[in-house]
Amino acid sequence: MSEENKIDLELDLKGLLCPLPMVKVSQNIGKVEVGGIIRAVATDPGAMADIPAWAKSTGNEVLQAEKVDGQFVFLVKRVK
Amino acid sequence: MSDEEPRQKSMAMVVMSGDMDKLFGAFIIATGAAAMGMEVTMFFTFWGLRAIKKNVSTGKTLFGRMLGVMYGGDIMKANPSMFSFGGMGRWMFGKMMGNHNVSKLSELRDLAIDLGVNMYGCQMSMDVMEIPQEAFIDGVKDPVGVGFFIMKAQDAEIQLFI
């Protein structure tokens, strides 16, 4: 199913530490249209908690948060 | 209009400490909250004032100038609250943080300003410590007092004292 998600923006958050992965997602969410999807790749394990928390607080949606080959891959959908 | 936006949540923070570790905490929380859509107020007082100061000398009277020398410089002069060792600790922690790719304090503070965090100097401690508004970095708003902070704090979901 997730293969059907069209990625509108790729974000490389590798090497960034708290609070930057979440801040970068927040700074870039406005660059995609409502309904658009950002794919972000981070290496900070804390992002697994922070990016979903950011989405909950801002009313956006995390479609996927997965550890893949030691990296953390997020699909974030702009809801509003 | 049923989908009216809910009121923006807010956070109000006093920054009294000038310690490196506490300033990291203050700016990480402030940038995080701003990224999460909150209106953030940071009220810098006493030792915290140096965190928003440019690297310029301050002080008019003898004591004021002495303070300006002994507690001079800018945010990058902040020492850790433990293991300071006359600057060694700052150097060591700076190295360790650099090795782990943590942002510099000045970068985090500037990011906070970019994210729209509202920063104010405490008028009373600026007067006592003889640090004028002109000594502050761009983006710091005009000085306020405790009444302004309380007004912001009583409306805020989160209040912090650092």
gemmi code that builds the backbone of each chain (N, CA, C; Angstrom):
import gemmi

chains = {
    "A": [
        ("MET", (0.824, -1.200, 0.000), (0.000, 0.000, 0.000), (0.854, 1.244, 0.000)),
        ("SER", (1.911, 1.225, 0.873), (2.698, 2.449, 1.022), (3.424, 2.792, -0.288)),
        ("GLU", (3.572, 1.780, -1.163), (4.230, 2.065, -2.438), (3.403, 3.038, -3.281)),
        ("GLU", (2.122, 3.122, -2.979), (1.269, 4.006, -3.783), (1.417, 5.468, -3.402)),
        ("ASN", (2.053, 5.715, -2.233), (2.198, 7.105, -1.809), (3.208, 7.846, -2.685)),
        ("LYS", (2.733, 8.898, -3.302), (3.631, 9.695, -4.149), (4.404, 10.664, -3.242)),
        ("ILE", (5.727, 10.651, -3.391), (6.556, 11.517, -2.552), (6.697, 12.888, -3.223)),
        ("ASP", (6.353, 13.932, -2.492), (6.454, 15.278, -3.061), (7.764, 15.965, -2.700)),
        ("LEU", (8.355, 15.530, -1.555), (9.596, 16.170, -1.121), (10.425, 15.166, -0.332)),
        ("GLU", (11.711, 15.101, -0.649), (12.622, 14.234, 0.104), (13.427, 15.100, 1.071)),
        ("LEU", (13.523, 14.664, 2.316), (14.327, 15.397, 3.298), (15.418, 14.487, 3.850)),
        ("ASP", (16.640, 14.959, 3.772), (17.760, 14.209, 4.340), (18.077, 14.786, 5.723)),
        ("LEU", (17.706, 14.048, 6.760), (17.918, 14.512, 8.128), (19.016, 13.701, 8.804)),
        ("LYS", (19.806, 13.000, 7.998), (20.832, 12.138, 8.572), (21.902, 12.973, 9.284)),
        ("GLY", (22.283, 12.508, 10.458), (23.317, 13.213, 11.222), (22.770, 14.306, 12.118)),
        ("LEU", (21.539, 14.713, 11.914), (20.966, 15.780, 12.743), (20.459, 15.213, 14.058)),
        ("LEU", (20.645, 16.001, 15.107), (20.185, 15.586, 16.430), (19.070, 16.509, 16.898)),
        ("CYS", (18.395, 16.075, 17.956), (17.309, 16.818, 18.581), (17.704, 18.273, 18.798)),
        ("PRO", (16.898, 19.249, 18.459), (15.535, 19.131, 17.965), (15.442, 19.228, 16.441)),
        ("LEU", (16.595, 19.127, 15.755), (16.593, 19.507, 14.338), (15.762, 18.633, 13.413)),
        ("PRO", (15.725, 17.282, 13.584), (14.883, 16.524, 12.650), (13.428, 17.016, 12.627)),
        ("MET", (12.887, 17.244, 13.819), (11.499, 17.722, 13.910), (11.370, 19.152, 13.359)),
        ("VAL", (12.353, 19.984, 13.694), (12.317, 21.376, 13.218), (12.353, 21.420, 11.690)),
        ("LYS", (13.199, 20.564, 11.092), (13.317, 20.570, 9.622), (12.009, 20.106, 8.978)),
        ("VAL", (11.383, 19.111, 9.558), (10.088, 18.668, 9.012), (9.096, 19.827, 9.093)),
        ("SER", (9.100, 20.501, 10.245), (8.161, 21.601, 10.420), (8.433, 22.744, 9.439)),
        ("GLN", (9.726, 23.008, 9.191), (10.072, 24.103, 8.273), (9.734, 23.771, 6.827)),
        ("ASN", (9.653, 22.465, 6.523), (9.450, 22.074, 5.119), (8.033, 21.641, 4.781)),
        ("ILE", (7.203, 21.455, 5.805), (5.866, 20.927, 5.539), (5.068, 21.902, 4.652)),
        ("GLY", (5.366, 23.194, 4.812), (4.668, 24.190, 3.994), (5.059, 24.165, 2.529)),
        ("LYS", (6.120, 23.414, 2.208), (6.586, 23.381, 0.820), (5.798, 22.402, -0.032)),
        ("VAL", (5.031, 21.523, 0.629), (4.159, 20.635, -0.162), (2.706, 21.085, 0.008)),
        ("GLU", (1.899, 20.735, -0.960), (0.477, 21.090, -0.906), (-0.208, 20.287, 0.201)),
        ("VAL", (-1.366, 20.743, 0.624), (-2.177, 19.942, 1.545), (-2.470, 18.600, 0.869)),
        ("GLY", (-2.234, 17.510, 1.604), (-2.360, 16.171, 1.006), (-1.036, 15.646, 0.492)),
        ("GLY", (-0.050, 16.521, 0.384), (1.264, 16.120, -0.115), (2.052, 15.354, 0.934)),
        ("ILE", (3.089, 14.650, 0.480), (3.834, 13.755, 1.367), (5.331, 14.068, 1.333)),
        ("ILE", (5.901, 14.155, 2.529), (7.351, 14.302, 2.667), (7.925, 12.957, 3.081)),
        ("ARG", (9.015, 12.565, 2.431), (9.749, 11.388, 2.893), (11.024, 11.890, 3.555)),
        ("ALA", (11.182, 11.579, 4.844), (12.332, 12.072, 5.597), (13.123, 10.899, 6.134)),
        ("VAL", (14.451, 10.990, 6.033), (15.324, 9.930, 6.537), (16.233, 10.514, 7.608)),
        ("ALA", (16.124, 9.969, 8.825), (16.908, 10.465, 9.949), (17.750, 9.346, 10.532)),
        ("THR", (18.774, 9.736, 11.299), (19.585, 8.740, 12.000), (19.446, 8.865, 13.517)),
        ("ASP", (18.791, 9.913, 13.984), (18.588, 10.122, 15.422), (17.393, 9.280, 15.896)),
        ("PRO", (17.645, 8.285, 16.776), (16.521, 7.437, 17.238), (15.417, 8.257, 17.901)),
        ("GLY", (15.770, 9.397, 18.496), (14.766, 10.238, 19.152), (13.696, 10.730, 18.199)),
        ("ALA", (14.030, 10.786, 16.915), (13.060, 11.262, 15.922), (11.853, 10.328, 15.845)),
        ("MET", (12.056, 9.052, 16.226), (10.939, 8.103, 16.185), (9.823, 8.512, 17.144)),
        ("ALA", (10.193, 9.193, 18.226), (9.177, 9.700, 19.145), (8.757, 11.114, 18.764)),
        ("ASP", (9.740, 11.915, 18.332), (9.486, 13.348, 18.156), (8.635, 13.665, 16.929)),
        ("ILE", (8.902, 13.020, 15.822), (8.182, 13.394, 14.599), (6.700, 13.011, 14.692)),
        ("PRO", (6.363, 11.807, 15.218), (4.931, 11.549, 15.462), (4.307, 12.533, 16.455)),
        ("ALA", (5.057, 12.929, 17.502), (4.528, 13.896, 18.473), (4.292, 15.248, 17.802)),
        ("TRP", (5.226, 15.629, 16.942), (5.066, 16.880, 16.183), (3.790, 16.816, 15.333)),
        ("ALA", (3.606, 15.655, 14.653), (2.438, 15.521, 13.778), (1.141, 15.606, 14.588)),
        ("LYS", (1.130, 14.956, 15.753), (-0.058, 14.974, 16.601), (-0.382, 16.403, 17.026)),
        ("SER", (0.646, 17.150, 17.410), (0.426, 18.519, 17.908), (0.027, 19.482, 16.805)),
        ("THR", (0.525, 19.248, 15.600), (0.267, 20.197, 14.524), (-0.875, 19.745, 13.613)),
        ("GLY", (-1.437, 18.587, 13.901), (-2.570, 18.133, 13.095), (-2.173, 17.569, 11.755)),
        ("ASN", (-0.958, 17.070, 11.650), (-0.540, 16.397, 10.426), (-0.484, 14.886, 10.677)),
        ("GLU", (-0.068, 14.121, 9.666), (-0.173, 12.671, 9.795), (1.129, 11.981, 9.413)),
        ("VAL", (1.535, 11.063, 10.282), (2.692, 10.222, 9.935), (2.159, 8.916, 9.362)),
        ("LEU", (2.404, 8.689, 8.073), (1.902, 7.480, 7.421), (2.797, 6.291, 7.715)),
        ("GLN", (4.081, 6.612, 7.945), (5.040, 5.536, 8.172), (6.195, 6.053, 9.005)),
        ("ALA", (6.617, 5.261, 9.997), (7.822, 5.563, 10.772), (8.514, 4.231, 10.987)),
        ("GLU", (9.546, 3.978, 10.230), (10.160, 2.649, 10.243), (11.671, 2.720, 10.320)),
        ("LYS", (12.228, 1.731, 11.005), (13.682, 1.600, 11.006), (14.080, 0.728, 9.825)),
        ("VAL", (14.875, 1.269, 8.940), (15.311, 0.538, 7.754), (16.826, 0.653, 7.666)),
        ("ASP", (17.518, -0.476, 7.779), (18.985, -0.490, 7.703), (19.630, 0.549, 8.624)),
        ("GLY", (19.152, 0.618, 9.872), (19.770, 1.533, 10.830), (19.372, 2.979, 10.666)),
        ("GLN", (18.506, 3.265, 9.709), (18.016, 4.629, 9.540), (16.518, 4.661, 9.817)),
        ("PHE", (16.029, 5.837, 10.074), (14.615, 5.985, 10.413), (13.915, 6.721, 9.273)),
        ("VAL", (12.966, 6.041, 8.684), (12.314, 6.567, 7.486), (10.874, 6.957, 7.824)),
        ("PHE", (10.544, 8.180, 7.491), (9.218, 8.711, 7.798), (8.506, 9.133, 6.520)),
        ("LEU", (7.222, 8.823, 6.476), (6.361, 9.436, 5.458), (5.391, 10.340, 6.211)),
        ("VAL", (5.494, 11.631, 5.939), (4.674, 12.602, 6.660), (3.739, 13.278, 5.675)),
        ("LYS", (2.461, 13.222, 5.975), (1.465, 13.811, 5.083), (0.985, 15.148, 5.651)),
        ("ARG", (1.009, 16.173, 4.807), (0.481, 17.462, 5.235), (-1.042, 17.404, 5.203)),
        ("VAL", (-1.678, 17.587, 6.354), (-3.134, 17.484, 6.441), (-3.781, 18.860, 6.352)),
        ("LYS", (-3.075, 19.892, 6.841), (-3.668, 21.230, 6.766), (-2.602, 22.309, 6.616)),
    ],
    "B": [
        ("MET", (-18.720, 28.795, 9.767), (-17.333, 28.343, 9.654), (-17.029, 27.317, 10.743)),
        ("SER", (-17.193, 26.058, 10.433), (-17.038, 25.054, 11.475), (-15.570, 24.706, 11.720)),
        ("ASP", (-14.748, 24.818, 10.685), (-13.353, 24.424, 10.915), (-12.491, 25.643, 11.285)),
        ("GLU", (-12.991, 26.388, 12.260), (-12.229, 27.526, 12.772), (-10.984, 27.001, 13.483)),
        ("GLU", (-9.845, 27.653, 13.266), (-8.599, 27.223, 13.908), (-8.705, 27.362, 15.419)),
        ("PRO", (-8.271, 26.343, 16.178), (-8.223, 26.532, 17.629), (-7.157, 27.566, 17.987)),
        ("ARG", (-7.305, 28.168, 19.155), (-6.339, 29.180, 19.584), (-4.926, 28.575, 19.629)),
        ("GLN", (-3.965, 29.343, 19.175), (-2.584, 28.860, 19.178), (-2.109, 28.637, 20.614)),
        ("LYS", (-1.531, 27.474, 20.872), (-1.016, 27.210, 22.215), (0.284, 27.993, 22.430)),
        ("SER", (0.607, 28.224, 23.698), (1.801, 29.038, 23.936), (2.613, 28.528, 25.116)),
        ("MET", (3.857, 28.956, 25.118), (4.799, 28.602, 26.183), (5.519, 29.868, 26.632)),
        ("ALA", (5.688, 30.011, 27.944), (6.397, 31.165, 28.492), (7.537, 30.676, 29.366)),
        ("MET", (8.729, 31.191, 29.122), (9.922, 30.683, 29.786), (10.753, 31.832, 30.346)),
        ("VAL", (11.171, 31.702, 31.607), (12.176, 32.603, 32.170), (13.531, 31.947, 31.983)),
        ("VAL", (14.490, 32.688, 31.452), (15.856, 32.177, 31.366), (16.725, 33.020, 32.289)),
        ("MET", (16.966, 32.525, 33.491), (17.802, 33.255, 34.442), (19.235, 32.769, 34.393)),
        ("SER", (19.421, 31.517, 34.004), (20.759, 30.929, 34.014), (21.567, 31.358, 32.794)),
        ("GLY", (22.869, 31.485, 32.993), (23.768, 31.707, 31.862), (24.633, 30.483, 31.613)),
        ("ASP", (24.306, 29.366, 32.268), (25.108, 28.151, 32.102), (24.872, 27.523, 30.729)),
        ("MET", (25.945, 27.003, 30.171), (25.878, 26.398, 28.835), (24.829, 25.286, 28.763)),
        ("ASP", (24.859, 24.388, 29.741), (23.960, 23.233, 29.664), (22.501, 23.659, 29.782)),
        ("LYS", (22.244, 24.633, 30.674), (20.862, 25.077, 30.850), (20.384, 25.870, 29.637)),
        ("LEU", (21.314, 26.618, 29.016), (20.918, 27.354, 27.803), (20.611, 26.384, 26.663)),
        ("PHE", (21.382, 25.289, 26.582), (21.044, 24.275, 25.576), (19.608, 23.806, 25.793)),
        ("GLY", (19.303, 23.477, 27.057), (17.943, 23.038, 27.359), (16.920, 24.074, 26.951)),
        ("ALA", (17.173, 25.320, 27.316), (16.218, 26.398, 27.035), (15.964, 26.534, 25.532)),
        ("PHE", (17.034, 26.550, 24.744), (16.857, 26.798, 23.310), (16.342, 25.563, 22.569)),
        ("ILE", (16.694, 24.371, 23.040), (16.152, 23.166, 22.402), (14.638, 23.092, 22.650)),
        ("ILE", (14.226, 23.382, 23.889), (12.787, 23.359, 24.183), (12.065, 24.450, 23.390)),
        ("ALA", (12.676, 25.644, 23.336), (12.020, 26.763, 22.637), (11.873, 26.473, 21.140)),
        ("THR", (12.934, 25.944, 20.508), (12.842, 25.665, 19.070), (11.863, 24.518, 18.818)),
        ("GLY", (11.885, 23.529, 19.716), (10.948, 22.413, 19.568), (9.509, 22.879, 19.663)),
        ("ALA", (9.228, 23.708, 20.657), (7.863, 24.202, 20.834), (7.422, 25.052, 19.649)),
        ("ALA", (8.341, 25.897, 19.160), (7.995, 26.728, 17.997), (7.704, 25.844, 16.791)),
        ("ALA", (8.512, 24.793, 16.607), (8.290, 23.881, 15.478), (6.948, 23.176, 15.613)),
        ("MET", (6.517, 22.939, 16.854), (5.243, 22.258, 17.070), (4.069, 23.226, 17.043)),
        ("GLY", (4.329, 24.453, 16.609), (3.241, 25.388, 16.357), (2.887, 26.288, 17.525)),
        ("MET", (3.719, 26.288, 18.581), (3.394, 27.121, 19.735), (3.976, 28.528, 19.587)),
        ("GLU", (3.293, 29.482, 20.210), (3.859, 30.816, 20.363), (4.769, 30.761, 21.586)),
        ("VAL", (6.024, 31.157, 21.426), (6.992, 30.998, 22.510), (7.531, 32.355, 22.959)),
        ("THR", (7.506, 32.572, 24.278), (8.085, 33.774, 24.878), (9.251, 33.364, 25.761)),
        ("MET", (10.410, 33.962, 25.508), (11.568, 33.757, 26.380), (11.911, 35.083, 27.045)),
        ("PHE", (11.960, 35.072, 28.365), (12.200, 36.275, 29.153), (13.572, 36.122, 29.810)),
        ("PHE", (14.562, 36.865, 29.321), (15.941, 36.687, 29.786), (16.236, 37.661, 30.913)),
        ("THR", (16.697, 37.096, 32.029), (16.992, 37.952, 33.157), (18.300, 37.521, 33.815)),
        ("PHE", (18.936, 38.472, 34.460), (20.183, 38.282, 35.188), (21.234, 37.532, 34.364)),
        ("TRP", (21.701, 36.375, 34.813), (22.798, 35.711, 34.093), (22.362, 35.275, 32.695)),
        ("GLY", (21.082, 35.178, 32.495), (20.577, 34.789, 31.182), (20.762, 35.853, 30.113)),
        ("LEU", (20.981, 37.106, 30.534), (21.044, 38.193, 29.540), (22.169, 37.992, 28.519)),
        ("ARG", (23.275, 37.390, 28.958), (24.393, 37.238, 28.027), (24.025, 36.348, 26.839)),
        ("ALA", (23.031, 35.491, 27.033), (22.633, 34.580, 25.957), (22.081, 35.328, 24.738)),
        ("ILE", (21.630, 36.578, 24.939), (21.086, 37.335, 23.797), (21.955, 38.552, 23.482)),
        ("LYS", (23.156, 38.576, 24.063), (24.052, 39.721, 23.888), (25.001, 39.497, 22.713)),
        ("LYS", (25.330, 40.604, 22.041), (26.419, 40.556, 21.066), (27.739, 40.553, 21.828)),
        ("ASN", (28.822, 40.267, 21.117), (30.135, 40.282, 21.758), (30.654, 41.722, 21.813)),
        ("VAL", (30.018, 42.531, 22.669), (30.443, 43.935, 22.835), (30.642, 44.189, 24.325)),
        ("SER", (31.484, 45.188, 24.641), (31.695, 45.497, 26.054), (30.560, 46.389, 26.537)),
        ("THR", (30.205, 46.202, 27.801), (29.092, 46.959, 28.376), (29.521, 47.541, 29.719)),
        ("GLY", (28.681, 48.398, 30.270), (28.919, 48.973, 31.591), (29.259, 50.444, 31.512)),
        ("LYS", (28.645, 51.207, 32.382), (28.913, 52.642, 32.452), (29.728, 52.989, 33.689)),
        ("THR", (29.287, 52.491, 34.852), (30.005, 52.784, 36.092), (31.171, 51.806, 36.239)),
        ("LEU", (31.983, 52.016, 37.273), (33.115, 51.124, 37.518), (32.656, 49.674, 37.682)),
        ("PHE", (31.657, 49.475, 38.551), (31.172, 48.110, 38.783), (30.558, 47.523, 37.516)),
        ("GLY", (29.826, 48.350, 36.811), (29.198, 47.877, 35.581), (30.239, 47.432, 34.567)),
        ("ARG", (31.330, 48.209, 34.456), (32.390, 47.843, 33.509), (33.125, 46.591, 33.975)),
        ("MET", (33.323, 46.492, 35.315), (33.956, 45.284, 35.849), (33.132, 44.048, 35.492)),
        ("LEU", (31.816, 44.172, 35.676), (30.927, 43.058, 35.350), (31.026, 42.736, 33.864)),
        ("GLY", (31.083, 43.818, 33.062), (31.189, 43.646, 31.613), (32.452, 42.900, 31.209)),
        ("VAL", (33.520, 43.042, 32.015), (34.761, 42.322, 31.738), (34.659, 40.889, 32.265)),
        ("MET", (34.182, 40.756, 33.516), (34.189, 39.431, 34.144), (33.118, 38.507, 33.556)),
        ("TYR", (32.030, 39.101, 33.114), (30.947, 38.292, 32.549), (30.661, 38.796, 31.138)),
        ("GLY", (31.739, 39.028, 30.381), (31.591, 39.643, 29.059), (31.416, 38.617, 27.958)),
        ("GLY", (31.593, 39.089, 26.734), (31.461, 38.204, 25.577), (30.012, 37.932, 25.261)),
        ("ASP", (29.799, 36.810, 24.560), (28.433, 36.491, 24.146), (28.091, 35.064, 24.564)),
        ("ILE", (27.087, 34.504, 23.943), (26.580, 33.194, 24.360), (27.653, 32.103, 24.282)),
        ("MET", (28.626, 32.270, 23.387), (29.636, 31.237, 23.243), (30.615, 31.214, 24.418)),
        ("LYS", (30.507, 32.189, 25.322), (31.324, 32.207, 26.542), (30.670, 31.417, 27.674)),
        ("ALA", (29.472, 30.910, 27.444), (28.747, 30.213, 28.510), (29.513, 28.959, 28.945)),
        ("ASN", (29.689, 28.808, 30.248), (30.375, 27.640, 30.797), (29.355, 26.628, 31.309)),
        ("PRO", (29.710, 25.339, 31.288), (28.796, 24.342, 31.864), (28.652, 24.559, 33.371)),
        ("SER", (27.518, 24.143, 33.930), (27.258, 24.364, 35.350), (28.095, 23.433, 36.213)),
        ("MET", (28.595, 22.362, 35.652), (29.543, 21.497, 36.361), (30.787, 21.347, 35.496)),
        ("PHE", (31.913, 21.010, 36.121), (33.163, 20.775, 35.401), (33.556, 21.958, 34.532)),
        ("SER", (33.467, 23.141, 35.110), (33.813, 24.320, 34.331), (35.331, 24.451, 34.170)),
        ("PHE", (36.064, 24.293, 35.255), (37.531, 24.342, 35.252), (38.075, 25.549, 34.481)),
        ("GLY", (37.514, 26.715, 34.749), (38.025, 27.943, 34.136), (38.054, 27.913, 32.619)),
        ("GLY", (37.051, 27.329, 32.000), (36.965, 27.355, 30.540), (37.269, 26.002, 29.903)),
        ("MET", (38.007, 25.138, 30.630), (38.333, 23.805, 30.091), (37.060, 23.006, 29.792)),
        ("GLY", (36.113, 23.108, 30.727), (34.871, 22.348, 30.581), (34.118, 22.764, 29.333)),
        ("ARG", (34.088, 24.101, 29.095), (33.397, 24.605, 27.911), (34.027, 24.031, 26.647)),
        ("TRP", (35.366, 24.039, 26.633), (36.098, 23.533, 25.479), (35.804, 22.048, 25.267)),
        ("MET", (35.843, 21.289, 26.403), (35.640, 19.850, 26.305), (34.216, 19.512, 25.838)),
        ("PHE", (33.234, 20.162, 26.470), (31.852, 19.896, 26.065), (31.620, 20.355, 24.620)),
        ("GLY", (32.234, 21.467, 24.282), (32.107, 21.962, 22.895), (32.613, 20.918, 21.913)),
        ("LYS", (33.788, 20.332, 22.248), (34.363, 19.276, 21.406), (33.417, 18.076, 21.320)),
        ("MET", (32.943, 17.641, 22.502), (32.086, 16.447, 22.526), (30.808, 16.681, 21.735)),
        ("MET", (30.232, 17.867, 21.895), (28.993, 18.151, 21.175), (29.257, 18.239, 19.689)),
        ("GLY", (30.382, 18.851, 19.326), (30.758, 18.930, 17.911), (30.929, 17.529, 17.337)),
        ("ASN", (31.581, 16.641, 18.104), (31.797, 15.263, 17.643), (30.482, 14.541, 17.421)),
        ("HIS", (29.472, 14.907, 18.210), (28.171, 14.266, 18.048), (27.225, 15.084, 17.190)),
        ("ASN", (27.785, 16.124, 16.577), (27.026, 16.890, 15.584), (25.857, 17.678, 16.189)),
        ("VAL", (25.974, 18.039, 17.458), (24.966, 18.908, 18.072), (25.235, 20.343, 17.604)),
        ("SER", (24.168, 21.096, 17.384), (24.333, 22.479, 16.944), (25.032, 23.289, 18.030)),
        ("LYS", (25.731, 24.359, 17.589), (26.290, 25.295, 18.558), (25.152, 26.060, 19.231)),
        ("LEU", (25.427, 26.552, 20.441), (24.411, 27.337, 21.153), (23.937, 28.532, 20.328)),
        ("SER", (24.903, 29.221, 19.706), (24.526, 30.409, 18.934), (23.637, 30.027, 17.747)),
        ("GLU", (23.903, 28.852, 17.154), (23.086, 28.404, 16.013), (21.665, 28.076, 16.459)),
        ("LEU", (21.563, 27.429, 17.625), (20.227, 27.097, 18.143), (19.442, 28.366, 18.459)),
        ("ARG", (20.130, 29.355, 19.041), (19.465, 30.612, 19.384), (19.001, 31.325, 18.102)),
        ("ASP", (19.874, 31.343, 17.092), (19.492, 32.020, 15.852), (18.350, 31.278, 15.156)),
        ("LEU", (18.362, 29.945, 15.262), (17.253, 29.152, 14.715), (15.951, 29.518, 15.435)),
        ("ALA", (16.046, 29.702, 16.752), (14.855, 30.074, 17.527), (14.283, 31.390, 17.008)),
        ("ILE", (15.158, 32.348, 16.726), (14.681, 33.630, 16.197), (14.035, 33.424, 14.823)),
        ("ASP", (14.677, 32.594, 13.981), (14.104, 32.298, 12.656), (12.717, 31.677, 12.777)),
        ("LEU", (12.519, 30.852, 13.817), (11.241, 30.158, 13.993), (10.197, 31.056, 14.649)),
        ("GLY", (10.577, 32.305, 14.939), (9.602, 33.254, 15.466), (9.480, 33.263, 16.980)),
        ("VAL", (10.464, 32.675, 17.670), (10.450, 32.731, 19.142), (10.638, 34.184, 19.582)),
        ("ASN", (9.802, 34.627, 20.514), (9.856, 36.010, 20.990), (10.799, 36.110, 22.175)),
        ("MET", (11.846, 36.917, 22.025), (12.848, 37.050, 23.088), (12.834, 38.474, 23.628)),
        ("TYR", (12.848, 38.548, 24.971), (12.810, 39.850, 25.651), (13.879, 39.895, 26.731)),
        ("GLY", (14.532, 41.050, 26.871), (15.381, 41.273, 28.028), (14.539, 41.825, 29.164)),
        ("CYS", (14.940, 41.470, 30.393), (14.290, 42.006, 31.589), (14.849, 43.407, 31.841)),
        ("GLN", (13.981, 44.400, 31.800), (14.426, 45.788, 31.920), (15.212, 46.019, 33.213)),
        ("MET", (14.718, 45.467, 34.308), (15.359, 45.734, 35.594), (16.774, 45.164, 35.639)),
        ("SER", (16.955, 43.931, 35.204), (18.326, 43.399, 35.269), (19.229, 44.054, 34.226)),
        ("MET", (18.656, 44.507, 33.107), (19.473, 45.266, 32.146), (19.967, 46.560, 32.793)),
        ("ASP", (19.107, 47.217, 33.566), (19.509, 48.451, 34.258), (20.599, 48.162, 35.280)),
        ("VAL", (20.361, 47.125, 36.109), (21.323, 46.803, 37.169), (22.670, 46.418, 36.571)),
        ("MET", (22.634, 45.578, 35.520), (23.880, 45.064, 34.953), (24.446, 45.990, 33.878)),
        ("GLU", (23.744, 47.096, 33.632), (24.190, 48.118, 32.667), (24.423, 47.515, 31.280)),
        ("ILE", (23.443, 46.749, 30.847), (23.464, 46.163, 29.503), (22.317, 46.799, 28.714)),
        ("PRO", (22.624, 47.679, 27.757), (21.549, 48.344, 27.015), (20.974, 47.467, 25.896)),
        ("GLN", (19.820, 47.818, 25.417), (19.178, 47.089, 24.319), (20.098, 46.979, 23.096)),
        ("GLU", (20.909, 48.032, 22.863), (21.798, 48.032, 21.692), (22.833, 46.917, 21.762)),
        ("ALA", (23.063, 46.383, 22.969), (24.056, 45.306, 23.105), (23.483, 43.958, 22.678)),
        ("PHE", (22.184, 43.903, 22.430), (21.549, 42.629, 22.091), (21.590, 42.371, 20.587)),
        ("ILE", (21.504, 41.092, 20.251), (21.469, 40.698, 18.840), (20.155, 41.169, 18.199)),
        ("ASP", (20.156, 41.242, 16.872), (18.937, 41.599, 16.146), (17.869, 40.539, 16.423)),
        ("GLY", (16.645, 40.990, 16.524), (15.554, 40.044, 16.733), (15.067, 40.025, 18.171)),
        ("VAL", (15.883, 40.569, 19.100), (15.430, 40.659, 20.491), (14.486, 41.849, 20.600)),
        ("LYS", (13.325, 41.624, 21.194), (12.327, 42.693, 21.265), (12.651, 43.667, 22.389)),
        ("ASP", (11.965, 44.790, 22.420), (12.219, 45.805, 23.435), (11.970, 45.240, 24.826)),
        ("PRO", (12.751, 45.723, 25.817), (12.693, 45.170, 27.166), (11.302, 45.247, 27.783)),
        ("VAL", (11.034, 44.269, 28.650), (9.757, 44.227, 29.363), (10.026, 43.924, 30.835)),
        ("GLY", (8.979, 43.943, 31.631), (9.092, 43.639, 33.052), (8.283, 42.417, 33.426)),
        ("VAL", (8.195, 42.181, 34.739), (7.567, 40.960, 35.218), (6.077, 40.918, 34.874)),
        ("GLY", (5.443, 42.104, 34.835), (4.018, 42.140, 34.511), (3.739, 41.545, 33.148)),
        ("PHE", (4.602, 41.875, 32.187), (4.445, 41.355, 30.836), (4.641, 39.841, 30.833)),
        ("PHE", (5.669, 39.386, 31.587), (5.909, 37.943, 31.626), (4.715, 37.207, 32.241)),
        ("ILE", (4.182, 37.746, 33.333), (3.047, 37.083, 33.987), (1.837, 37.037, 33.052)),
        ("MET", (1.629, 38.131, 32.321), (0.518, 38.148, 31.364), (0.670, 37.004, 30.360)),
        ("LYS", (1.898, 36.831, 29.836), (2.144, 35.742, 28.881), (2.029, 34.379, 29.569)),
        ("ALA", (2.564, 34.290, 30.796), (2.609, 32.993, 31.489), (1.213, 32.522, 31.872)),
        ("GLN", (0.338, 33.449, 32.271), (-0.969, 32.983, 32.729), (-1.844, 32.512, 31.566)),
        ("ASP", (-1.500, 32.924, 30.373), (-2.233, 32.441, 29.204), (-1.588, 31.211, 28.579)),
        ("ALA", (-0.419, 30.822, 29.083), (0.357, 29.773, 28.416), (0.015, 28.390, 28.958)),
        ("GLU", (0.115, 27.398, 28.067), (-0.079, 26.009, 28.477), (1.149, 25.490, 29.228)),
        ("ILE", (2.317, 26.041, 28.889), (3.568, 25.583, 29.508), (4.319, 26.794, 30.051)),
        ("GLN", (4.711, 26.725, 31.319), (5.564, 27.761, 31.896), (6.824, 27.105, 32.441)),
        ("LEU", (7.961, 27.692, 32.120), (9.227, 27.106, 32.563), (10.135, 28.170, 33.158)),
        ("PHE", (10.945, 27.753, 34.102), (11.951, 28.632, 34.714), (13.294, 27.925, 34.626)),
        ("ILE", (14.204, 28.514, 33.886), (15.487, 27.830, 33.653), (16.637, 28.705, 34.138)),
    ],
}
model = gemmi.Model(1)
for chain_id, residues in chains.items():
    chain = gemmi.Chain(chain_id)
    for i, (resn, *xyz) in enumerate(residues, 1):
        res = gemmi.Residue()
        res.name, res.seqid = resn, gemmi.SeqId(i, " ")
        for name, pos in zip(("N", "CA", "C"), xyz):
            atom = gemmi.Atom()
            atom.name, atom.element = name, gemmi.Element(name[0])
            atom.pos, atom.b_iso = gemmi.Position(*pos), 0.0
            res.add_atom(atom)
        chain.add_residue(res)
    model.add_chain(chain)
structure = gemmi.Structure()
structure.add_model(model)
structure.setup_entities()
